[in-house]
Amino acid sequence: MSDSYIIEVSSQAAGIVVRDRSGFRFFAASERFQGLEGQVFRTARAAERAASRFVEQTAPQAA
């Protein structure tokens, strides 16, 4: 099992997660994902889902 994973959303690097004592800690790859910086997730997959939801929630709404 790996200790770090790259998280991508729509072929864009969102960040990496690194295993620590608590789970997988998120490190943002760009300012767009800074809102997830430092959060800990139970699994790397949970971090990936959170990054996808984060993009959906922060996307500009169509007028």
Secondary structure as UniProt FT lines:
FT   STRAND          4..9
FT   TURN            10..11
FT   STRAND          12..20
FT   TURN            21..22
FT   STRAND          23..28
FT   HELIX           31..36
FT   TURN            37..38
FT   STRAND          40..41
FT   HELIX           44..58
//
